[in-house]
């Protein structure tokens, strides 16, 4: 974007914002202040008018409990926008909430927002348009893997190659980065949501017990693991018996949950292995020093790093506060845009229509 004196002037006063627009959670990072919002990407709507009733944590608390005239949904699926109008309303709410950090009216913000590396031009345009319609003055996009690597503190501009695996709610993003650019990337629409669904299916098939998404997520975060635990754990799970139709509670073990999610974990491991297979030998050798960095909310799954280290024969490690890596990276891009400009993603220009006379 060409230099604009007016944009530069407003930039002195605006609250510039980095956004991790995630399938499961949306995080807002204000330049100079850090992460001020970390809320679930849920919106509760009045069915007839489609007007938002609640957004964020309040909306997620309504899941499975809404009256007949209200529906709770996530406007993003597999890392991309599935409902444009609801996403715009959600962004307007979060941006407005971020501006409440100031006691005086401020100009529209510049925004840096993370997108999946596998996003199509249509999906990129939807993110750009939604952010602009929600009140941005300028929108820049960055691949989530690059933002996560920057936020995790990896030396992305060095000659030595690094690897980032960002496992969120809707997508798993894999990238090898060296010399300020992405060398190899993979985007897989198997992540935290798929693990939750695996748990729902397993419990339904084995115990004839139907549980909701929130219960499955709680089970995953409490006793779920990708590799055997030193001490296996159990948890009580409550749901509806599909035979009797009555409430029922069962005890389930971490061994069973590991079995339930094993196929999805294997797909994630295979995707990382495919990226490694495509890596140049020099970059691959660098990984024996730097290892594989795990980011994203689902990177918090117990013993996931141990599973990857065992299967891939390369040390894997979890970034500090992995859920906030993308948002922190977007904020660092706002602070040093010139340093990380090579990672910004643009929209393809639409062809110029010419009229023949």
N, C-alpha and C positions, 0 to 999 in steps of 0.2 A: 504494500500500500504506500502511495506517495506521501511525502511529508506534508502535513497540514498544520499551519500555525494555530488554527482554531482548535484542532484536536489536541495539539501540544498544550495549549493554554488550559483547556478543560481537564486534561490529564493531571494537572497540578492539584486539582480539587476533588476529582471523582474517586469513588471507592472502587478501584479496579478489582475484578473478581475472577478467581480460578474455580472452575466447576468440574467436579467428578460426577457426571450425570449417569449414575449406575442403575442397573436393573433392580437391585435390592435397596441401595441407599444412595442419597444425593448429598454430597459434601460441598460446602462453600468455603473458599479460602479468600479472605480479603487481604490485598497487598499491604504489608506492614503490620497486620494484626494477627494473621494466622487463620486457622480453621475456626469459624464461628458457628457453623451449622453442620450437623451430621444427623440427618433424619431419614427414615425409610421412604422409598419412592412409591408411596401409596396415596391414592386420592379416593375419597368417598363422595359419590355423586347422587343427587336426587334424580331418580330414573326419568321422570317426565321432562324436566327442564334441562337436565345435564349440568346443573349448577353445582359447583363444589360445596359439600357440606363440611368436610374436614380434609386436611392435607398433612402428610408426614406421619409423625408418631401417633397422633390422634386417629388418623384414618386406619393405620395398621391395627390399632387396638380394637377397631370395629369389625375386623375380618372374622367372618363366621357368626357374627352377632347382629348384623344389620337388619332393620325392619324391612318389610316388603317393598317400600318405596325408595330404599337407598341401596346402592351397590358400591362395594369397595373393590378397587382394581389398581393394577400397576400399569401405567401408560407406556412403559418400556418393556420389551421382551427381547431376550437374547442380545442385550446390549444396545438395541436400536429402538427408535420411536415406533410404537404400534398404534398410538392414538395421539395425533398431532395436537388437537385442541386441548386435551387434558394435560399433555406435557407442557404446553404453553402456559396454562393456568398454574400448574405446579411451579414452573420456573418463575413466573411473576410473583407468586407467593414467597418463594425463597429469596429472590432478589430484593423484594420489598422488605422482608424480614432482616436481610443483611444491612439494608440502608437505615434500619432503625438503630444501628450502632452509632449513627451520627445525630446530633440534636438540631442540625440545620439542613435545609434542603440542599441536595447535591446534584451535579450533572449526571447524565446517564453514564454508566460504567463501561469501560473496556472489559471484554470477557475472553478468557482462554478456557476452552472446554475440551475434555478428553473424548475421543471417539474410538471404537474398535478398529483395528487395522484392516479388518475384512469388510468394513462398511462400504456400500455402493455409493455412487454419486447421488442417487436419489435419497439415500439415508443421510449422507453428509448434508445435503441441501435442507432436509427436514430439521436437522439439529441447528444449522445456521439460521434458518428462518424462524424457528421457535425461539431461539435466544434473542434475535433482533426484535421480534414481536413482543417479547417479554420485557423489553426496555433497555437493551444494550445499545451503546453508541458505536461499538466496533466489536466484531467477533472473530477470534482466531481459534482454529482447531488444531489439536495435536493428538497423535496416536497414543492410546492409553499406555502402551508398553514404554514409549519414550518418556511420558510424564511420570510413570511409576519408577523408571530407572533413575530419572533426575531426582525425584522425591526421596528415593532410597539412598541417595548419595553416591551412586555409582559414577565412575569417571567416564562419562559418555563421550567426551571430546578427546580422550586419549587414544593413542595408537593401539594400546592393548584392548582386546575384545572382552566384552562382558555379556552375560545372558540374564534376561529378566523373564519371569513367568508370572503373569498377573492373572490370578484366578478370582473372578468376581462372582456375582450371582447368576448372570446370564451367559458370560463368555469366559473362555480361557485364552489369554493372549500370550504368545511366545515370541521373543525377539532376541536376536544376536546383534549387538551394537558395537561399532568401532569407528573412531575418527569422526564423530559427529553425525553418523548416519546409521540407518538400519541395514544390516547386511543380509539377514534372513529373518522372515517373520511367518508366523502361523496364527490363524484365528479359528477357534473351535467353539461351537455353541453348545458345549457341555461344561457345566460349572456347578456352583452351589445349588441352583434350582433343580438341576438334574439329580443331584445327590439326595435332595429332599424327596423328589418323586420316587427315587429308588427305594427309599425307606418306607414311603406310603404303600408302594406296591408289595414290598416284602411282607410287611405286617398284615396287609389285606390277604395275600395269598397263603401265608403260613398260619395265621391265627383267625382269619375271617373277621378282622377288626378294622374298621374304617377310621382313620385319623386325618386331621387337617394339616395344612401346610405349616402352620405355626408350631404345632406339636412336633412334626417331623424335623423342623429346623432346630427346635430345642433339643431333641434327642441327638441330632447330629453334632451340635456344639457341645453337648454335655458328655457323651460317651463315644461319639464317632471317632474313628481312627483309620489311617491308611496302612498302618504297620502294627504288629502286636504290641500291646502295652505291657509295662512291667507288672502291673496289677490290673487285671481285667475288671470292668465295672458293670453295674446293672442300673436300670432306671425303671420306674413304674410308668406305664403308658396307658392313657385313658382314651377311649373312643366308643364307637357304636358297633355292637356285634351285628354282622350282616345276616346272621341266621335268625336270631331272636328279635333284632331291632332294638334291643335294650342297651343301656350303658354298661361298659365292662372295663376292667383294669387288668393289665397283664404286666409281668416283669420280663424285661428283655435285656440281653447282655451286649457288651461292646463287641464280642466275637460275632454275634449275629448281625449287628449293624455294619461291621467291617465286611462281612459276606455280602450284605445287601448292596453296598456301594462299590464293591470290588470291580465290576465291569466298567463303570464310569471312570474310576481311578485308572484302570488299565488303558482306557482311551486317551486320557490326559497324558499318561506316561508315553504312549506311542507317538502322540503328536510332538512331544518334546524330543523324542528320539529321532523322528523324521527331520526336525529342524537341525539337530546335531549332524545327521547324515549329510545334509546339504551344506554345512558350514565348511569354509576353506580350512585346510589343515592348520594354517598359522593361527587363525582365530580359535580353532578347537583346542590347540595346545595352550592358549592363554587361559582357557577355562579351568585348567588344572590348578592355576594360581588363584583366579578370582571366584571360581565356583558358580553355582546357579542360584540367583537371588529370587526368592518367592515373595510376591506382594499380593494385595487384594484380600478381601474379607475371608474367602474360603481357604487362603493359605494358612489360616489359624487352625485348620483341621489337625488333630493330634497326630504326630509322627509322620506327617506328609513329607517333610524334608528327609527323614530317615528312609522312607520308601523310595524316594527318587535317588538318593545316594546309593542305595543298594542295587537298584535296577539299572542305573545309568553309569555307575562307577565314577561319578564326579561328585564332589562335595556340594550338597545343596543346603541352603540356609535361609531362614525367614528374616525379612527386613524388620527393622524396628517399627512398631505400630503399622503393620502391613496394610490395614484398611485405609489409611489416610495417605498412602504414597502418591496416588494419582493426583489428589487435591493439592498436596504439598508441592508436587512437581509443577502443576499448573501455576501455582503461586510463584515459584522460583523463575518460571518463564516470564511472568509479568515483571519481576524484579530485574531480570537480565535478558531482555528479549533478543538483543543482538547476539549474545553468546549461544542461545539455543534456537536461533531463527531457522536453522537447517531442518529442525524437526517439525516445524509448523506445516499444516496441510491446507492446501487451497482447494477451491472449487474449480472444476473445469469450466471455461468460459462457454456460454451458449453461442452457437453459430450466429453470425450476423445475417439477418434476413435482407436480401437485396430485391428491389422491385425493378423489373425490366420495363422500360418505357418504349 
